[in-house]
Amino acid sequence: MSIRKPPLPRLLLKNVSCMRNAQQILRHVNVTLHDGGSLVLTGTNGSGKTTFLRMLAGFNRPSAGEILWNGHDITKSGIFHQYKLQLNWLSFKEAIKNNMSVLDNVQWFEVLEGKQGKSMPALELMGLGKLAKEKAKMLSMGQRKRLQLARLLAIDRPIWLLDEPSVALDDDGVKLLEYIIAEHRKKGGIVIVATHLPIEIEDAAYMRLPPRFPRRMTLVDMLDRRDF
């Protein structure tokens, strides 16, 4: 009788460390995520939550350890090209064109994906359906965040990297965020959230990053200071 092997984790971080500006940001991080999994990163400002997400997105390279997707190292160029097509990234940089309509701001990204038909349903779900033809510059901060979330839904990639996704959202907006995260996970999607605000995510793994202490100022730092 053959023994079935357990499935490979979709994402696996093995003893990962990360340096930034000659300073240790993350040290010996181990994470395992299967389809439908979720990880919530918490910690004080500057503890490395955004750096963690940027490393998963491939913007920063780990200084030690491995990040594996389907068992393959994402830092390998051939693998990274495939891996990045799995990622949906939400950050403070909105990538919203103010002079385009709300709908066009979602459809433009959808077209880049070679997809169609999900933009308007996504806007309606996020409570922006009646504003679809309005210029994006008319939106409030909370509505702009809802627009970003609508884009996540329209693009529909399996791995979500969300940096402070609830900032600027009202209570109803946070409930919508929690709902779309739950629905994405039901379909096998993975969600990794960096936040300092409470978000209810069922059965999520939590990782609190320790505070980062300032390093000793170097000569390079001194030369970079404008008031030196």
C-alpha positions as CSV (number, residue, x, y, z in Angstrom):
1,M,0.0,0.0,0.0
2,S,1.4,3.4,-1.0
3,I,1.6,6.1,1.5
4,R,0.4,9.5,0.2
5,K,2.8,12.2,0.8
6,P,1.5,15.4,2.4
7,P,1.1,18.3,-0.1
8,L,3.9,20.7,-0.5
9,P,3.3,24.1,1.2
10,R,2.3,26.7,-1.4
11,L,4.6,29.2,0.4
12,L,7.5,28.2,2.7
13,L,10.0,30.5,4.4
14,K,13.0,28.6,5.7
15,N,15.1,30.4,8.3
16,V,14.8,33.7,6.4
17,S,16.6,36.8,7.4
18,C,16.6,40.2,5.7
19,M,19.0,43.2,5.8
20,R,18.1,46.7,4.7
21,N,20.6,49.7,4.7
22,A,23.1,47.5,6.5
23,Q,20.7,46.8,9.3
24,Q,19.1,43.5,10.3
25,I,15.4,43.8,9.8
26,L,14.1,40.2,10.0
27,R,16.0,37.3,11.6
28,H,15.4,33.5,11.2
29,V,11.8,33.6,10.1
30,N,10.0,30.3,9.4
31,V,6.5,30.3,7.9
32,T,4.4,27.6,6.2
33,L,1.3,28.5,4.2
34,H,-0.9,26.0,2.3
35,D,-3.9,26.9,0.0
36,G,-6.5,28.9,2.0
37,G,-4.0,29.9,4.6
38,S,-3.5,33.4,6.2
39,L,-0.8,35.1,8.1
40,V,-1.2,38.4,10.0
41,L,1.9,40.4,10.7
42,T,1.8,42.7,13.7
43,G,4.4,44.9,15.4
44,T,5.4,48.4,16.2
45,N,6.2,51.0,13.4
46,G,9.5,50.1,11.9
47,S,9.5,46.5,13.1
48,G,9.7,45.3,9.5
49,K,6.1,44.4,8.5
50,T,6.3,46.2,5.1
51,T,9.8,44.8,4.5
52,F,8.5,41.3,5.1
53,L,5.8,41.9,2.4
54,R,8.3,43.5,0.0
55,M,10.5,40.5,0.4
56,L,7.6,38.1,-0.4
57,A,6.8,40.3,-3.4
58,G,10.4,40.0,-4.6
59,F,11.3,43.7,-4.1
60,N,13.8,42.8,-1.4
61,R,16.0,39.7,-1.4
62,P,16.5,37.7,1.8
63,S,20.0,37.9,3.1
64,A,19.8,34.3,4.3
65,G,17.4,31.4,4.1
66,E,15.0,30.6,1.3
67,I,11.5,31.6,0.2
68,L,9.9,28.7,-1.7
69,W,6.8,28.7,-3.9
70,N,5.6,25.2,-4.8
71,G,9.0,24.0,-3.6
72,H,11.0,26.4,-5.8
73,D,13.2,29.3,-4.8
74,I,11.5,32.5,-5.8
75,T,14.8,34.3,-6.2
76,K,15.6,32.2,-9.3
77,S,14.8,34.3,-12.4
78,G,12.7,31.7,-14.2
79,I,10.7,30.8,-11.1
80,F,10.2,34.5,-10.1
81,H,8.6,35.3,-13.5
82,Q,5.9,32.7,-12.8
83,Y,5.7,33.5,-9.1
84,K,5.0,37.2,-9.6
85,L,2.0,36.4,-11.7
86,Q,0.4,34.8,-8.6
87,L,0.7,38.0,-6.5
88,N,-1.8,40.8,-5.7
89,W,-0.1,43.7,-3.9
90,L,-1.9,46.4,-2.0
91,S,0.1,49.2,-0.4
92,F,-0.1,52.8,0.5
93,K,0.9,53.7,-3.1
94,E,-2.5,53.6,-4.6
95,A,-1.7,53.6,-8.3
96,I,-5.0,55.5,-8.8
97,K,-5.3,57.9,-11.8
98,N,-7.3,60.9,-10.5
99,N,-8.5,62.0,-13.9
100,M,-9.7,58.5,-14.9
101,S,-13.1,57.3,-13.9
102,V,-13.5,54.9,-11.0
103,L,-14.4,52.1,-13.4
104,D,-11.5,52.8,-15.7
105,N,-9.1,52.6,-12.8
106,V,-10.1,49.0,-12.3
107,Q,-10.7,48.0,-15.9
108,W,-7.3,49.3,-17.0
109,F,-5.6,46.7,-14.6
110,E,-8.1,44.0,-15.7
111,V,-7.2,44.5,-19.3
112,L,-3.5,44.2,-18.5
113,E,-4.3,40.8,-17.0
114,G,-6.1,39.8,-20.2
115,K,-9.3,39.5,-18.2
116,Q,-12.7,41.1,-18.4
117,G,-16.1,41.3,-16.8
118,K,-15.1,41.5,-13.1
119,S,-14.5,45.2,-12.7
120,M,-18.1,46.4,-12.3
121,P,-19.2,43.5,-10.0
122,A,-16.1,44.2,-7.8
123,L,-17.0,47.9,-7.6
124,E,-20.6,47.1,-6.6
125,L,-19.4,44.7,-3.9
126,M,-17.2,47.4,-2.5
127,G,-20.0,49.9,-2.5
128,L,-18.7,52.0,-5.4
129,G,-21.1,51.0,-8.1
130,K,-22.9,54.3,-8.2
131,L,-19.6,56.1,-8.4
132,A,-18.3,54.1,-11.3
133,K,-18.5,56.9,-13.9
134,E,-17.1,59.6,-11.5
135,K,-13.6,60.8,-11.6
136,A,-11.4,59.1,-9.0
137,K,-10.3,62.5,-7.7
138,M,-13.8,62.9,-6.2
139,L,-13.3,59.9,-3.9
140,S,-12.7,60.2,-0.2
141,M,-9.7,58.4,1.4
142,G,-11.9,55.5,2.5
143,Q,-13.4,55.2,-1.0
144,R,-10.0,55.2,-2.6
145,K,-9.1,52.2,-0.3
146,R,-12.3,50.5,-1.4
147,L,-11.2,51.1,-5.0
148,Q,-7.9,49.4,-4.4
149,L,-9.7,46.4,-2.9
150,A,-12.0,46.3,-5.9
151,R,-8.9,46.0,-8.1
152,L,-7.8,43.0,-6.0
153,L,-11.1,41.3,-6.8
154,A,-11.0,42.1,-10.5
155,I,-7.4,41.0,-11.1
156,D,-8.1,37.8,-9.1
157,R,-4.7,36.4,-8.3
158,P,-4.2,33.7,-5.7
159,I,-1.7,35.3,-3.3
160,W,-2.7,38.6,-1.6
161,L,0.0,40.8,0.1
162,L,-1.9,43.5,2.0
163,D,-0.1,46.3,3.7
164,E,-2.4,48.1,6.2
165,P,-5.5,47.3,4.2
166,S,-8.0,48.6,6.7
167,V,-6.4,52.1,7.1
168,A,-9.0,54.8,6.2
169,L,-11.9,52.3,6.1
170,D,-15.0,52.8,8.2
171,D,-16.6,50.0,10.2
172,D,-18.6,48.8,7.1
173,G,-15.5,48.9,5.0
174,V,-13.6,46.8,7.5
175,K,-16.4,44.2,7.5
176,L,-16.3,44.1,3.7
177,L,-12.5,43.6,3.8
178,E,-12.9,40.7,6.2
179,Y,-15.6,39.3,4.0
180,I,-13.5,39.3,0.8
181,I,-10.5,37.9,2.6
182,A,-12.7,35.0,3.9
183,E,-14.2,34.4,0.4
184,H,-10.7,34.5,-1.2
185,R,-9.5,31.9,1.2
186,K,-12.5,29.6,0.6
187,K,-11.4,29.4,-3.0
188,G,-7.9,28.4,-1.9
189,G,-6.3,31.8,-2.0
190,I,-3.6,32.9,0.4
191,V,-3.7,36.2,2.3
192,I,-0.8,37.8,4.2
193,V,-1.7,41.0,6.0
194,A,0.6,43.5,7.7
195,T,-1.5,45.6,10.1
196,H,-1.5,47.5,13.4
197,L,-5.4,47.6,13.4
198,P,-7.6,44.7,14.4
199,I,-8.9,42.6,11.5
200,E,-10.9,39.4,12.1
201,I,-9.5,36.6,10.0
202,E,-10.6,33.1,11.0
203,D,-7.9,30.6,11.9
204,A,-5.1,33.0,10.8
205,A,-1.6,32.5,11.9
206,Y,-0.1,35.5,13.8
207,M,3.4,36.7,13.8
208,R,4.5,39.7,16.0
209,L,7.7,41.2,14.8
210,P,10.0,42.5,17.6
211,P,10.8,46.2,17.8
212,R,13.9,47.2,15.8
213,F,16.5,49.2,17.7
214,P,18.3,52.0,15.9
215,R,21.8,51.1,14.8
216,R,24.9,53.2,15.5
217,M,25.2,56.0,13.0
218,T,27.9,55.4,10.4
219,L,30.0,57.9,8.4
220,V,27.8,57.3,5.4
221,D,24.7,58.2,7.5
222,M,26.5,61.4,8.6
223,L,27.4,62.4,5.1
224,D,23.8,61.8,4.0
225,R,22.4,64.1,6.6
226,R,21.5,67.5,5.2
227,D,22.1,69.3,8.6
228,F,25.5,67.8,9.2
